[in-house]
Amino acid sequence: MLKTPDMLLLLCLVGAANALYKQWIPDTNYENKTNWDKGAVPCGSDIVQFSAQRQVSVFVETTHAVQEMRMPVNGEFVLNSGAGFYVLAGQEPGCGQGVTTQFKDSDSLQWFNPALWQTAATLDDLQQGNFLFSVHEESVPCQYDDVVFKALSSFRVDTSSSQSSIPVKSVSVQGKMFDSRSEFSQYLSSRSGRLQFHGSSAVTVGNPGCGDPSGCECGNSVNHQRICSSVTCTSLNCKMPLLPVGNCCEVCGAIVTIHYGAGFNLQTYRQRIYHLFLVQPKYKSIQLGMSKVLKSQRLMGIIPFSSLPEIQVAILDGETGKKSEALAQDILKDARSHGSNLGITGAEFQASTGSSSNQSGGNAGMVVGIVFGVLIMISLIVIIVVLTRKGIVQMPSMPSMPSMPSMPSLSSLRRNRDIGELGGSLDHGFENPMFDKPNMLPDIPGLYGTETNNSISMTQSGVYFVNPVFDENETDFNA
């Protein structure tokens, strides 16, 4: 995140039709103290050690004294004019007894790490340190950008990605610019090229610059997950953090969305924003990134169905978003007042304070989405009905549900108790002469005993067994 206000103001000087310059930050220079594990460049009393199994290309700018040097199996020194090494006999004054210092490993430095790139509008801005703010996807070289590796420097970068190639407009290595694909492929095949570029994907040059006055989409969305894998997001204090398209982390600030038509020119509009607003003292701490993005359109706010190009203006102030909201409101007023002359057809903003250009805009969009969804459903129903009537589509028959029988009356139960399910008489099974028809008992003396006829009592309500032991005259229920 940039903190120098003057650097941030240069953002709007970038031309839409001209590519940005993306410069690789790390190097493998001998004179860079951050490349050594002791945090200092080796002196004449030190033992210099390079990992034997690591491949490295080291740029040496001047002459250095060493006590001893242990070289890698596969590596090279790129010597500047007059640079070299010599062995110092004895101790170097001010160097002490000497230590063993090792050159750090650079194999883990990834092309798609946005923290390892700097963006500028011109080569002069790269030299002067006038860098621009971009969302994470656009911090990495886009397909229309010029890639720069420092002239007096060497490097090692891992270009691995999910694609076979990484297209850019041009690549500059050690002061030489490559914009021909065949010429750069030849360099990549050289010893220096193999040591400086490694990984599963090949960087290709010769991609044409952006010729659309309204700007061009970066093209790094396909590598969004790889880019964000190296980004660490910090906690935020704003009420409603926002996520700009192409960024890996939510931010505190505001996002202005510009809808454009014929006649819109991104370069002209950037310059306008710069001269009208960013030169004002109250906006000097603002970070502003402006670019064309493809924003997903969602049915009822949920189902994506298309992508629409629009201009995204991401505004960050590093606080709660109040300054960003004020600038967003100023940009919106200007767009509504002069949009017809700038090719702007509409604009709105959202702020991390919870404010927006149209509080009902989300509800209106939801209503439109619901109406659109209902129309689609009606159309599908009409089509199905027409196809069904023409016999093209046959609707599957639904299984019939058995109807619930009505409760029969008591009289019908009595009337039909002897009627079977098929209308005939009800089969009662085998007759029991003991219960059903006692008069049919065979008259066999002595077979059932003399008390048999007295053990059954027949009344109007039914047939009952008689307990010969029971004496009803002795029954006392109050006992």
C-alpha positions, -999 to +999 in steps of 0.1 A: +000+000+000+014+033-010+018+061+015+034+089-005+006+112-018+025+127-047+031+092-061-006+084-059-016+115-079+002+102-110-023+075-114-045+096-136-017+104-161-018+068-174-031+064-209-058+039-217-043+030-250-007+028-236+004-002-216+016+002-180+050-007-169+054-035-143+088-038-127+100-069-108+113-059-074+135-088-061+170-093-075+199-117-071+226-090-070+257-096-050+257-061-036+221-064-022+225-071+015+190-086+018+202-115-004+226-127+024+216-146+055+238-124+078+221-092+064+253-078+051+275-080+019+304-104+026+338-087+033+373-098+026+375-120+058+343-139+051+337-173+035+311-169+008+289-199+002+263-207-025+240-237-021+254-265-042+220-277-053+205-243-062+205-227-096+212-190-095+223-161-117+241-134-097+249-099-109+281-084-096+285-047-100+319-040-085+351-058-072+349-078-040+375-094-018+368-128-003+386-153+020+370-183+003+341-190-021+320-221-024+303-222-058+270-239-068+269-268-093+247-248-117+250-210-116+266-180-131+280-146-123+270-117-145+299-093-142+295-056-148+324-038-164+354-039-141+337-062-116+353-093-102+367-112-071+401-116-055+413-135-025+426-114+003+456-126+023+449-121+059+421-101+075+405-071+059+406-040+081+373-035+098+360-069+088+369-088+120+377-125+121+353-133+093+322-156+092+306-179+067+278-161+050+254-178+026+234-165-004+197-168+002+175-191-019+154-173-046+135-203-060+103-195-041+098-161-057+066-163-077+056-143-109+020-141-096+029-126-063+015-090-065+038-078-037+068-084-059+058-059-086+057-022-090+035-003-114+043+030-132+030+050-161+064+055-177+100+042-175+110+075-159+084+070-132+100+036-125+134+052-120+120+080-098+099+057-077+065+072-088+045+040-085+007+035-089-019+017-069-037-012-084-060-040-073-041-073-068-049-088-102-036-058-120-005-055-098+008-085-117+017-079-154-014-078-176-015-090-211-010-055-225+018-045-201+055-040-206+075-060-181+108-046-168+136-063-150+162-038-137+191-031-161+221-036-137+206-066-121+199-103-123+170-123-109+152-156-106+114-159-110+091-189-109+065-186-137+044-216-128+007-212-135-023-232-147-018-220-182+010-230-206+020-194-213+019-159-198+013-133-225+027-098-222+035-070-245+073-069-240+100-079-215+132-059-207+161-078-193+194-062-184+186-031-205+175-051-236+138-050-246+123-081-262+090-077-281+096-104-307+084-139-297+111-157-315+139-135-302+127-138-266+122-176-270+158-178-280+169-158-249+148-181-227+168-211-241+201-195-233+220-203-201+210-170-185+174-173-195+171-208-180+186-196-147+165-164-145+131-179-156+119-213-144+086-229-139+058-247-158+047-217-179+066-198-205+064-160-207+056-149-242+059-114-257+045-097-288+010-093-275-005-061-291-012-031-269-046-021-259-063-002-288-097+004-272-101+040-260-124+028-232-096+006-218-089-031-218-095-058-193-063-071-176-068-108-183-055-120-149-088-132-135-080-167-147-051-167-122-071-151-094-067-179-069-029-182-076-025-145-071-045-144-039-027-174-024+003-152-016-018-123-002-025-119+035-055-099+044-056-076+075-085-069+098-106-038+091-124-013+112-149+001+088-187-006+090-192-024+057-159-035+040-160-036+002-144-061-023-133-045-055-133-067-086-098-081-090-088-076-054-081-104-030-091-086+002-119-064+014-110-028+018-123+003+036-132+030+011-155+034-018-162+019-052-175+041-080-190+022-110-190+040-143-212+028-172-200+041-205-210+043-241-196+055-274-172+084-270-158+074-236-120+077-233-104+063-202-073+083-205-092+116-208-114+106-178-083+098-156-068+131-164-101+148-155-103+131-121-067+141-114-072+178-122-106+182-106-101+162-074-068+145-066-049+178-066-070+190-037-052+189-004-080+170+013-076+141-011-038+138-010-039+107+011-063+089-012-053+058-031-072+055-064-072+027-089-092+030-122-096+002-147-120-017-169-134-048-154-159-075-163-186-075-136-209-105-132-246-099-137-268-120-114-304-129-117-322-119-085-288-111-071-279-148-069-277-166-102-249-153-126-260-151-162-236-127-180-207-103-176-208-066-184-177-044-189-176-013-168-151+012-153-143+005-117-128+033-096-115+019-063-109+046-037-090+038-005-080+061+023-068+036+049-092+048+076-129+043+080-137+053+045-151+088+051-127+105+028-132+079+002-170+084+004-166+122+000-145+117-031-169+092-045-198+117-041-178+143-059-170+120-088-207+110-090-219+146-091-194+153-119-205+123-139-242+131-136-235+168-146-211+162-175-215+125-183-232+132-217-201+150-228-177+123-215-196+093-229-208+082-194-243+067-194-246+061-157-227+060-124-232+048-088-211+042-057-209+022-026-190+032+005-177+011+034-195+035+057-228+019+046-238+047+023-245+043-014-256+066-043-291+051-043-303+033-012-332+018-031-310+007-060-306-027-045-343-031-040-350-019-076-325-044-089-341-072-069-376-063-083-363-063-118-347-097-112-379-111-097-400-098-127-375-112-151-375-146-133-413-147-133-414-140-170-390-168-177-412-192-156-444-182-175-427-186-208-415-221-199-450-231-187-466-218-220-440-237-241-447-269-222-485-266-226-481-260-263-458-289-268-481-311-248-511-303-268-493-309-301-482-343-288-445-335-289-442-338-251-463-363-231-469-356-195-464-386-173-495-400-157-499-395-120-507-426-099-543-426-087-549-422-051-575-445-035-605-424-023-613-424+013-645-445+019-673-429+037-680-442+072-709-467+069-739-462+091-748-486+119-778-498+100-758-506+069-733-525+090-762-546+104-777-550+069-745-560+052-728-580+080-737-612+062-727-600+027-692-608+015-669-586-005-682-600-038-719-597-030-725-632-018-733-645+016-706-641+042-688-674+050-687-679+087-664-708+085-671-740+104-702-740+127-696-745+164-725-765+178-716-754+212-721-717+206-738-710+173-766-736+173-770-753+207-801-771+195-780-790+170-761-807+197-763-844+193-785-861+218-761-886+233-770-894+268-741-892+292-717-876+267-718-841+281-732-849+315-766-839+329-755-804+336-747-794+301-781-779+292-780-759+324-745-743+317-757-722+287-781-693+292-798-677+262-812-642+265-823-615+240-789-599+241-768-631+235-756-664+247-737-667+280-720-694+299-735-702+333-711-707+362-726-735+383-705-725+413-717-689+412-747-680+433-762-647+423-782-645+455-750-643+475-735-615+454-728-583+475-710-556+456-709-535+488-688-560+506 
